Amino acid sequence: MRPTRSAVPLAAVAAAVALLVSGCGGGDDGDGKSGKIDGAEDAGKKSPSVESSSPGEKDAAGDFRTSDIELPDDLEMVFDWDQPSDPDKAAALAGAADYMRAMNHGTVKQDPQDPVLARHVVPLQTAEQAAVKKVKADVKDSLSVTGKERFSHAEIGDVANSGLVEVSFCMDQRKFFSKEIKSGKVRRTEVSESDFMRLSLVMQKPEEPQGIWKARTFVFEGEGKKKCEG
């Protein structure tokens, strides 16, 4: 037995967002149509992020291992990725990590309109819709999160001329728990294959030089036990 990760799993959130987008015909630029990831068609072929960082680069800009997003001490997010040497890819990967951190930050703060979350999404796109829907579900059930969430097997495409790049990765939520806010009780359930998920994000490059890469499109690729375990 182990505590659950949240009231509404990301898989359910992603499915609901997909139905919402398809039901309204998608965005003006085609978000969510035909099951395609917006921007992915020109974002280049994905390849594992196997380019390691050099010594002394741990605190460099665009490093997914560092963040100014503050989370509780009882919540650990482990990004078991390699740091790309290409600065744009590194910054995009850092943006993807901060999007996932910001989603948890919104739940911890019990605020679907959390300014930290808003800073890491492109407005009115599916990444924002998915994150807000997830936080709203946790707020409705008065749940926060605790434990360890592990991210691995990252793949990142080439940055398109449009400034978009697709980032895919695995999530391992076997040790990621839900916690009742009022009582502090941690909810428990059986470990299942749904604890392993594969996600894709399309990240958008900032227009300003010192800006951050923001999540534009969120796609749940399915349960990923075979690809993600280990």
N, C-alpha and C positions, 0 to 999 in steps of 0.2 A: 504494500500500500504506500501511496505517496500523495502529497498535496497536489491539487490541480493548478494549472497555470492561470486560468481566468474563467469568468462566468461564460463568456462567449469566445470559443477558439477563433484564431485568425482565419482558419479555413472557412468557417461559417460567415465571418465578416466579409471575406473576399467574395464568396458566392453571392451574398446579398448585394454588395457593391456592383458586381457584374450584372446582376439582374436589373438594378437601378439604372445603370448606364445604358444597357441594351434596350430597356423599356422606354427610355426617353430619346433614343436614337443616337446616343453618344454626343460628344462635344462637337464644336464646329470644326475641329481639326481631326476628328475621327477617333477620339479616345474610346476604347472598348468595342469597336465594331469588328465583327467577324472573328472575335477571339484573339485579335492581334494586339501586340503590345505597341502602344503609340510611340513612334520614333525608332522602334527596334529595326525596322526594315532598312534604315540607313545608318544604323549604329555600329555596323561591322560585326564580323564573326567573333563570338566569345572565345576566350581562352583562359585557362586557369591563371590566377594571379600568383605566379610562381617567382616573380622577380623579387629577390630579397632586398631589404634595405641595407644600407651601409652602416657601420658602427657610428654612433653619435647622432643618428637621424631620428631617434625615438620621439623627440619632442618637436620635430620639424612640422611646418604647416602641411596640412593634408595628410596627417597620420591618423588612421582610424583608431590607434591605441590610446590616443589622448582626446579629451573632450572637456568643455566647460559646462556640460550638463551635469548637474548635481543630482545624484540618486541616493536613497537611503543605504546605510551600511549593510543592511541585511539583503540587499539586492545586488547581485553580481552579473554583469553581462560580459561574456568572454568571446572575443572575436579571434578565432583561431585561423587567421588569414595571413598570407604573405604580403608584404608591402611592395606595391609596384614602384619601379624606378621612374616611370613616366609621371611627371607632375600632375597632369590632368587626370590620369587614371587614379593616382593616389588620392587626389582631392575628391573625386567622385566616390571612391570607396569610403573615404572618411565621411562624406555626406550621407551615404547609405547607412553607415553605422550610427550616425547621429540621428537619423530618422527613426531607427528602431529604439534608440535611447529616449528620444523625445516622445514616442508613443507611450512608453512606460512612465515617463515623467508626467504625462497628462493623467494617467490612471492614478499615480501616487498623489498628485495634487487634486484629483477628483474634479478636473476641469476640462471639458471637451474643447473649450476655447483657450486652452493654455497657450500663453504667448511663446513659450519655448517650442511647443509643437508647431505653432503657426509659422515660426521662423524657418522651419526645416521642410516645408511643403510648398509646392506651387499651388496657388489658390484655384479652387473649383475643378481640380483634377482628381483622379481616382486615388492617388496616394493620400490626399487630404481626406477624402470621403471615407476611406478604409480606417484611417487612424481615428477620426472623430467618431465614427460608428463604434469602434472598439472601446474607446474611452467612455462614451455614453452608456454602453452596456454595463461596464464595470461600475460607473457611477450609480446607475439604476439599482444595481444589486449591492451597493455599498461595499465593494471589494477593492482591495489594493493587491499588490504583488510582492513576492519575496522569493528568495532562493537564487538559483543559478540558471541562466539562459545561455546556451553555447551556440555560436555561429561558426560554420566551417564550409569547406569546399566552394570557395568563392570563384566565380568566373566573371570576367569583365570584358566587354567588347571594345572595339576601337571607337574613339570619339568622333561622331559625325560632324559634318560642316555646320549642321544646325545647332551644335552644342549639346547634343543628347548622347547618352551612352547607357547601355543595358548592363545591369549588375544582377547576377543570380547567386544565391547562396542557400545553404541548409540551416535549419534551426533545430536544435535538440532541446526539448522542454521537459525532459524527464525529471529534472530537479528544479523546475520553475513552478512556484506555488501561488495559489490564491489565498488571501488573508482577509478575514472579515474585519472591517475597520472598527466597529464598535466593540467587539469582544476580543479581537486579536487572534481569534481561532483560525488555524490553518486547515483548509478543506482537503480531504484526501480521496483518492480513487485509484483504480488499478492503472499500471503503466500499459500503454497501448502503442500501436504503430503510428497513431495520429500524433504522438509526441514528436515525431520527426516530420518536418515539413520542408518543402522546397519553394522558395519565393523568388520573384524577379521584380526589380525596380528599374524604371527608366529615370536616370538622374539628369538634371538640367544644369548646364554651366551658368554661372552668374555673369551678368553683363559687366559688373564692376570688378576691377582686378583683385580686390581684397574680399570679395563676396564669397558666400558658401554655396556649394552645390546642393540643390534641393530635390527632393523626391517628387516626381511628376506622376508616374504611373505605377500602380501596385497590381501585381498578378500573382495569384496562388497557383503554383504549378502542380500541386498535389502532395500527397504523403510521400515522404522520401526516405523511408527506412533503409532500403537497399543501397541507395546512393549516399546517404548521409551518416549512417552509423559507422563509428570507428574514428 
